[in-house]
Amino acid sequence: MFHRTAAQLKSWTQSYWDSFSFVGLVIATLFFCGSVTPSLLPRPYFVQGVLSGFSLAIGYGVGVFLVWMWTFLELPHPGEASAKRSKLISVVATSLVFVFYIWRATEWQNSIRELMELPPVESADPFRFFLIAIIVACVLVAIARILIYGGRRLSNALQRFVPRRIAITVSTLVVFIVALFIGNGVIARGLLNVADRFFLKADLLIDDNIERPTRALACGSEESLVEWELIGRRGKDFIGGGPTREEISKFTGDEAIHPIRVCVGMRSVDGENGRAELAFEELKRVGAFDRKVLIVATPTGTGWLDEGAVDTIEYLHRGDTAIVSAQYSYLPSWITILVDPSRSRRSATALFDKVYAHWTTLPRETRPRLYLFGLSLGSFGCEDAADLLETFQDPINGAVLSGPPFPSHQWQTIVASRNPYSPIWMPTFRDESMVRFTSQKNMLNTGKPWGPIRNVYIQHASDPMVWFSPSLAWHRPQWLTEPRGPDVSPALRWYPIVTFLQIAFDLPMATSVPIGYGHNYSPSNYIDAWVAVTEPDGWSSDELTRLKEKFQPAVDDDEVADDD
């Protein structure tokens, strides 16, 4: 009995192995090899395993499709002797490539880690990630085979009524549509609902260290129009955090006032317009329009505003600031931007329109200077909020936008129209009077005069949120041309489809690297940007250096933001 079972298992295993396409396996191996090369961010072995598993499965699918197309077009097949010789050469060549790429995997990962000031790893754990890759690939191939089996059954049924090629074409199209419907309509939607519920529960968490404000003019206080319990976790962090008047005065040595922070959560009121109206009324209640600087800030997906951005501007203007924000999602930016990025734009536009409409009625001599701020998906949302045609007669003063994600239309237009001598990762735009870019190194002091509107983009060459694009699957990106960014591995190469997968897998890990790289932006960069855009009074270069040093522990902190 045992021997019969063993023989049957051996026979089934051999039959299953023989069912694989040789060409598909060769191309799958090449896709796997490409997946272990460096991308924008270092990868732990389990992420590498899942990425390589997807690469194996997709590479195998490409190989099978090419064989199918060859057969479908009824092209000639090589003879038995030529086929055997070709297989032998292919096996030897592919094996050598496989061994070489596995051998270089650790070195390639360390090439990124060195640039990001991370300690090198002794090994990329090739055995672990290879095992994970095989499991993931087998599951994906099994799902694909089930769909193909269904397509064959449908094709056989259709051939009774239509010619063979038409039957194959129709059945293939039906299977593709069904797979797309199941993937997007069932699996993706189910995962999205699970993620939405999870992050909603996270938003409901109350940090015991954040106490409800007691000052009457503070947002969320008993006198506030915004209920403290409904602001949300990130909103509470924003309202309850930041420097006090005493802390600012002690640091600057000058008299300061309490900075104003207003935030409305998703549960505060339904709809973007409702939240904008509530935030606007709260701004009027707390006297925000009497401040020197007023900032309409669009947060990331979860409602987070980077402390390095908002705290620094309050120090620079000695508390004479007001910052207003409205939450529009519970999900991290990288999920929201793939599902419904328009949430950010609708929220930013609604809030800006309310603030701007009132701001334009105020005397120009006494009203606050009006700015926009956005990080990540917040940058995407607010870059189009101040429509140039609508604000032309009475424009705002400027904006600071960091980590603009790839769908950002205004950013794309500026980068595409950059001066021809400037690289895409650090472009210059026309005479630089209206828009400038900066990164780890301050690039804003160009010596050229600013115009009346000052806009600064902060972006890292290693930020996948900025550089991901569907076109990576078939087109080599411009950010890989020389000279490339200072935090991009010199070993990074473009491979069709594979590079698209690599950067896509970088998205969820965009904030898993130290501050100053990837999607983690440094307080020092924000200070440079705010100084260039808002021109705070009374700050010498030595005092700005001291302010940067004050926020330096945040740069060296091992913890990274978890919003994206």
C-alpha positions in Angstrom: 0.0 0.0 0.0 2.8 2.4 1.0 4.8 1.7 -2.2 1.7 2.1 -4.4 1.0 5.5 -2.7 4.6 6.6 -3.1 4.5 5.5 -6.8 1.3 7.4 -7.4 2.7 10.5 -5.7 5.9 10.3 -7.7 3.9 9.9 -10.9 1.7 12.8 -10.1 4.7 15.0 -9.2 6.4 14.1 -12.4 3.3 14.7 -14.4 2.8 18.1 -12.7 6.4 19.1 -13.3 6.1 18.0 -17.0 3.1 20.3 -17.3 5.2 23.4 -16.9 6.4 25.2 -19.9 10.2 25.2 -20.4 10.3 28.6 -21.9 8.0 29.9 -19.1 10.4 28.5 -16.5 13.4 30.1 -18.2 11.8 33.6 -18.3 10.4 33.2 -14.8 14.0 32.6 -13.6 15.2 35.7 -15.4 12.4 37.7 -13.8 13.4 36.3 -10.4 17.0 37.3 -11.0 15.9 40.8 -11.9 13.8 41.1 -8.7 16.8 40.6 -6.4 18.6 43.7 -7.9 18.4 46.9 -5.9 15.4 49.3 -6.2 15.0 52.6 -4.4 14.8 51.2 -0.8 16.5 48.3 1.0 14.2 45.2 1.4 14.0 42.7 4.3 14.0 39.1 3.2 10.3 38.5 3.6 9.4 41.4 1.3 12.0 40.2 -1.1 10.4 36.8 -1.1 7.0 38.1 -1.9 8.3 40.4 -4.6 10.3 37.6 -6.1 7.3 35.3 -5.9 5.3 37.7 -8.0 8.2 38.2 -10.4 8.4 34.4 -10.8 4.7 34.0 -11.5 4.5 36.9 -13.9 7.7 35.9 -15.7 6.3 32.4 -16.1 3.0 33.9 -17.4 5.0 36.0 -19.9 6.8 32.9 -21.1 3.6 30.8 -21.5 2.0 33.7 -23.3 4.8 33.9 -25.8 4.7 30.1 -26.5 0.9 30.4 -26.9 1.3 33.3 -29.3 3.9 31.3 -31.3 1.5 28.4 -31.5 -1.6 30.5 -32.2 0.2 32.2 -35.1 1.2 28.6 -36.3 4.9 29.6 -36.6 7.3 26.7 -37.2 8.8 24.8 -34.2 12.5 23.8 -34.1 13.5 20.2 -34.8 14.1 17.7 -32.0 17.9 18.0 -32.1 17.8 21.8 -32.2 15.3 21.9 -29.4 17.4 19.6 -27.2 20.5 21.7 -27.9 18.7 24.9 -27.2 17.3 23.6 -23.9 20.7 22.6 -22.7 22.3 26.0 -23.6 19.3 27.7 -21.9 19.6 25.7 -18.7 23.3 26.3 -18.4 23.1 30.0 -19.2 20.1 30.6 -16.9 21.7 28.6 -14.0 24.8 30.8 -14.3 22.7 34.0 -14.2 20.7 32.7 -11.3 23.9 31.9 -9.2 25.5 35.2 -10.1 22.4 37.2 -9.1 21.9 35.3 -5.8 25.6 35.8 -5.0 25.3 39.6 -5.6 22.0 40.0 -3.7 23.6 41.0 -0.4 26.0 43.4 -2.1 23.2 45.1 -4.0 21.1 45.6 -0.8 24.1 47.0 1.0 24.6 49.5 -1.9 21.3 51.1 -0.9 21.9 50.8 2.9 25.3 52.5 2.6 23.8 55.5 0.9 21.1 55.8 3.6 23.6 55.5 6.4 22.2 52.1 7.5 24.5 49.3 8.9 25.2 46.7 6.2 23.6 43.3 6.4 25.8 40.2 6.5 23.4 38.3 4.2 20.3 38.9 2.2 19.0 35.5 3.4 18.7 34.0 -0.1 17.4 30.6 1.1 14.6 32.3 3.1 13.4 34.6 0.4 13.8 31.9 -2.3 11.5 29.6 -0.3 8.9 32.4 0.2 9.2 33.2 -3.5 8.5 29.6 -4.5 5.4 29.4 -2.3 4.0 32.7 -3.5 4.7 31.8 -7.1 3.1 28.4 -6.8 -0.1 29.9 -5.3 -0.3 32.5 -8.1 0.4 30.0 -10.8 -2.3 27.6 -9.4 -4.8 30.4 -9.5 -3.9 31.3 -13.0 -4.2 27.6 -14.1 -7.7 27.4 -12.6 -8.6 30.4 -14.8 -6.9 28.9 -17.8 -8.7 25.6 -17.3 -12.0 27.5 -17.2 -11.0 29.3 -20.4 -10.2 26.0 -22.2 -13.6 24.6 -21.2 -15.3 27.7 -22.6 -13.2 27.6 -25.7 -14.1 23.9 -26.4 -17.8 24.8 -26.0 -17.5 27.8 -28.3 -15.7 25.8 -31.1 -19.0 24.0 -31.8 -20.4 27.3 -33.1 -17.4 29.4 -34.2 -13.9 28.9 -35.7 -11.2 27.8 -33.4 -9.2 31.0 -33.3 -12.3 33.1 -32.6 -13.3 30.7 -29.8 -9.8 31.0 -28.2 -9.9 34.7 -28.5 -13.3 35.1 -27.0 -12.6 32.6 -24.2 -9.3 34.4 -23.3 -11.1 37.7 -23.2 -13.8 36.4 -21.0 -11.3 34.8 -18.6 -9.4 38.1 -18.4 -12.5 40.1 -17.7 -13.6 37.6 -15.0 -10.1 37.7 -13.4 -10.1 41.5 -13.4 -13.6 41.6 -11.9 -12.7 39.1 -9.2 -9.4 40.8 -8.5 -10.7 44.4 -8.4 -14.3 43.8 -7.4 -14.0 41.0 -4.8 -10.5 40.6 -3.5 -9.3 44.2 -3.7 -12.6 45.5 -2.4 -12.6 43.0 0.5 -9.0 43.8 1.4 -9.9 47.5 1.2 -12.8 47.1 3.6 -10.7 45.2 6.0 -8.0 47.9 5.9 -10.6 50.6 6.3 -12.1 49.0 9.4 -8.6 48.3 10.8 -7.4 51.9 10.4 -10.8 53.2 11.6 -10.2 51.3 14.9 -6.7 52.7 15.0 -8.1 56.2 14.6 -10.4 55.7 17.5 -7.4 55.0 19.8 -6.8 57.7 22.4 -3.3 58.5 23.4 -3.2 58.7 27.2 -0.4 61.3 26.9 -2.6 63.7 24.9 -4.8 65.7 27.2 -7.7 67.8 26.1 -6.7 71.4 25.8 -7.9 73.7 28.5 -7.3 77.1 27.0 -10.6 78.5 25.7 -9.1 79.5 22.4 -7.7 76.1 21.7 -9.3 73.8 19.2 -11.0 70.8 21.0 -11.4 72.7 24.3 -14.8 72.8 26.1 -15.5 76.1 24.4 -14.4 74.8 21.0 -16.8 74.2 18.1 -14.9 71.0 17.4 -15.6 68.1 19.8 -12.4 66.6 21.2 -13.5 63.0 21.1 -14.3 63.2 17.3 -11.1 64.8 16.1 -9.3 61.4 15.6 -6.0 60.0 16.8 -3.7 62.0 14.4 -5.8 65.1 14.9 -5.3 64.8 18.7 -1.5 64.4 18.1 -1.5 67.6 16.1 -3.7 69.7 18.4 -2.0 68.4 21.6 1.5 68.6 20.3 3.7 71.4 19.1 5.6 74.1 21.0 4.0 76.3 23.7 4.4 80.1 23.9 6.9 79.5 26.8 9.0 77.0 24.9 9.2 79.3 21.9 10.1 82.3 24.0 12.8 80.4 25.9 14.4 79.2 22.7 14.3 82.5 20.7 14.7 84.9 23.6 11.9 87.0 22.2 8.3 87.4 23.3 6.1 84.8 21.6 2.4 83.9 21.5 0.5 80.6 21.5 0.4 79.1 18.0 -3.1 78.3 16.7 -3.9 74.8 15.5 -7.3 73.8 14.2 -8.1 70.3 13.1 -11.4 68.6 12.1 -11.7 64.8 12.1 -13.7 62.7 9.7 -16.1 61.9 12.5 -16.6 65.5 13.4 -19.1 66.1 10.6 -20.0 64.3 7.4 -18.6 65.4 4.0 -15.7 67.6 2.9 -17.8 70.7 2.7 -19.2 70.2 6.2 -15.7 69.7 7.6 -14.5 72.7 5.8 -17.3 74.9 7.2 -16.6 73.7 10.7 -12.9 74.3 10.4 -13.5 77.8 9.0 -15.9 78.7 11.9 -13.3 77.5 14.4 -10.6 79.6 12.7 -12.8 82.7 13.1 -13.5 81.8 16.8 -9.9 81.5 17.8 -8.8 84.6 15.9 -6.7 82.9 13.2 -7.2 85.7 10.7 -5.4 88.1 13.1 -2.2 86.1 12.9 0.8 86.9 10.7 0.9 83.6 8.9 -2.1 81.4 8.1 -1.4 77.9 6.6 -4.0 75.6 5.1 -2.4 72.2 5.6 -3.6 69.0 3.9 -2.5 65.9 5.9 -1.4 62.5 4.7 -3.9 59.7 4.3 -4.4 59.0 8.0 -4.6 62.7 8.9 -1.0 63.0 10.1 1.0 66.3 9.8 4.7 66.0 10.1 5.9 67.5 13.4 9.1 68.6 11.6 7.1 70.8 9.3 4.5 72.3 11.6 6.6 72.8 14.7 9.4 74.5 12.8 7.2 77.2 11.2 5.8 78.0 14.6 9.3 78.6 16.0 10.4 80.6 13.0 7.4 83.1 13.4 7.5 83.0 17.2 4.0 81.5 17.5 2.3 84.2 15.3 0.8 81.4 13.1 -2.4 79.6 12.5 -2.5 76.1 10.9 -5.8 74.5 9.9 -6.3 70.9 8.7 -9.1 68.5 7.9 -9.0 64.7 7.9 -10.2 63.0 4.7 -9.3 59.3 5.2 -8.4 56.6 7.7 -6.1 54.8 5.3 -2.3 55.3 4.8 -1.4 57.5 1.8 0.0 54.6 -0.3 -3.4 52.8 0.0 -5.5 55.9 -0.5 -3.6 57.0 -3.5 -4.2 53.6 -5.2 -7.9 53.5 -4.3 -9.3 57.1 -4.3 -6.7 59.9 -4.4 -9.4 62.4 -5.2 -10.4 62.4 -1.5 -7.4 64.5 -0.7 -8.1 67.0 -3.5 -11.8 67.4 -2.7 -11.0 68.0 1.0 -8.2 70.4 0.3 -10.2 72.4 -2.2 -13.3 72.6 0.1 -11.2 73.9 3.0 -9.1 76.3 0.9 -12.2 77.8 -0.8 -13.8 78.6 2.5 -10.6 80.2 3.9 -9.7 82.0 0.7 -13.2 83.5 0.2 -13.0 85.1 3.7 -9.3 86.1 3.4 -9.9 88.1 0.2 -12.5 90.3 2.1 -9.9 91.4 4.6 -7.7 94.5 4.2 -4.5 93.5 2.5 -2.4 95.5 4.9 -3.5 93.6 8.0 -4.6 90.2 6.8 -2.3 87.2 7.4 0.0 85.9 4.7 -1.7 82.8 3.3 0.2 79.6 2.5 -0.5 76.0 1.6 1.3 72.9 3.0 1.0 69.3 2.1 3.1 66.1 2.6 2.6 63.0 0.5 -1.0 62.7 -0.5 -1.6 66.0 1.1 0.8 67.5 -1.4 -1.3 66.0 -4.2 -4.5 67.4 -2.6 -3.5 70.9 -2.1 -1.3 71.7 -5.1 -4.5 72.3 -7.2 -6.6 73.8 -4.4 -5.4 77.3 -5.2 -6.4 77.4 -8.8 -4.3 80.0 -10.6 -7.2 81.3 -12.7 -9.4 81.8 -9.7 -6.7 83.4 -7.5 -5.0 85.4 -10.2 -6.3 88.8 -9.1 -5.5 88.1 -5.4 -3.0 85.3 -5.2 -1.8 83.6 -2.1 1.8 83.9 -0.9 3.1 80.5 -1.6 3.3 76.8 -0.6 5.6 74.1 0.8 4.9 70.7 -0.7 7.0 67.6 0.2 7.0 64.1 -1.2 4.6 64.9 -4.1 3.1 61.5 -5.2 3.3 60.4 -8.8 -0.3 61.3 -9.8 0.3 65.0 -8.9 -0.6 66.8 -12.1 0.9 70.2 -11.3 4.2 68.6 -10.2 4.2 66.5 -13.4 3.7 69.5 -15.6 6.5 71.5 -13.8 8.9 68.6 -14.0 8.1 67.9 -17.6 8.7 71.6 -18.4 11.9 71.9 -16.4 15.0 73.6 -17.8 16.8 71.1 -20.1 20.1 71.1 -18.1 18.5 70.1 -14.8 17.9 66.4 -13.7 14.4 65.3 -13.1 15.1 64.5 -9.4 16.3 68.1 -8.8 14.8 70.2 -11.6 14.9 74.0 -12.1 11.8 75.7 -13.6 12.2 78.7 -15.8 13.8 81.6 -13.9 13.0 80.0 -10.5 11.0 83.0 -9.4 7.9 81.0 -8.6 8.9 77.4 -8.1 12.0 75.8 -6.7 13.0 72.3 -5.6 15.2 71.1 -2.8 16.3 67.8 -1.2 18.7 66.6 1.5 21.0 69.5 0.5 19.5 73.0 0.5 19.2 74.0 -3.2 17.0 77.1 -2.6 19.6 79.8 -2.3 20.2 80.2 -6.0 21.0 83.9 -5.9 18.0 84.6 -8.2 15.1 86.8 -7.1 11.8 85.4 -6.0 8.5 86.6 -7.4 5.4 87.4 -5.3 4.4 83.8 -5.0 6.9 81.3 -3.6 6.4 77.6 -4.0 8.9 75.0 -2.8 8.9 71.2 -3.5 10.9 69.0 -1.3 11.6 65.6 -2.9 14.1 62.7 -2.4 15.5 60.8 -5.4 14.9 57.7 -3.3 11.2 58.3 -2.6 9.0 55.7 -4.3 5.9 57.7 -3.7 7.3 60.3 -6.1 8.8 58.1 -8.7 6.4 55.2 -9.0 4.5 55.1 -12.3 2.6 52.4 -14.3 4.9 53.3 -17.2 7.8 51.7 -15.3 6.5 48.4 -16.7 7.5 49.3 -20.3 9.5 52.5 -20.2 12.9 53.3 -18.6 12.4 56.3 -16.3 14.3 59.5 -16.6 15.3 59.4 -13.0 17.7 56.6 -13.9 19.7 58.7 -16.4 23.0 60.1 -15.3 23.7 61.9 -13.1 21.2 60.1 -10.8 20.2 61.2 -7.3 22.7 61.0 -4.4 20.6 58.4 -2.6 19.9 56.1 -5.5 22.1 53.0 -5.8 24.5 53.0 -8.8 23.6 49.3 -9.2 19.9 50.0 -9.9 19.0 49.0 -13.4 15.7 49.1 -15.3 14.1 45.8 -16.3 10.7 45.7 -18.1 7.9 44.8 -15.7 10.3 43.8 -12.9 11.3 47.4 -12.0 7.6 48.3 -11.9 7.1 45.5 -9.4 10.1 46.5 -7.4 9.0 50.2 -7.0 5.4 49.1 -6.3 6.7 46.9 -3.4 8.8 49.9 -2.2 5.6 52.0 -1.7 4.4 50.3 1.6 8.0 50.6 2.9 8.4 54.3 1.9 8.8 55.4 5.5 10.8 52.4 6.7 14.1 54.2 6.2 15.9 56.9 8.2 14.7 60.5 8.2 16.2 62.2 5.2 15.6 59.4 2.8 12.7 57.7 1.0 9.4 59.3 2.1 10.8 60.6 5.4 11.5 64.3 5.2 13.9 66.1 7.5 13.0 69.0 9.8 16.1 70.7 8.5 14.7 70.6 4.9 11.4 72.1 6.2 13.3 74.9 8.0 15.1 75.8 4.7 11.8 75.7 2.8 9.8 77.8 5.3 12.6 80.4 5.5 12.7 80.7 1.7 8.9 80.8 1.3 7.8 82.9 4.4 10.9 85.0 5.1 10.7 85.1 8.9 12.2 88.1 10.6 15.2 88.2 12.9 16.9 84.9 12.1 20.6 84.8 11.4 22.4 81.8 9.9 23.7 80.8 13.3 20.3 81.0 14.8 18.8 78.8 12.0 21.6 76.3 12.6 20.7 76.2 16.3 17.1 75.6 15.4 18.1 72.8 13.1 20.2 71.3 15.9 17.2 71.5 18.2 15.3 69.2 15.8 18.3 67.0 15.1 17.3 64.2 17.5 14.2 63.7 15.3 16.6 63.1 12.4 18.6 60.5 14.3 15.6 58.8 15.9 15.4 55.2 14.8 11.6 55.4 14.7 10.0 56.5 11.5 6.6 57.8 10.6 3.9 55.1 10.3 1.3 57.1 8.5 2.2 56.1 5.0 
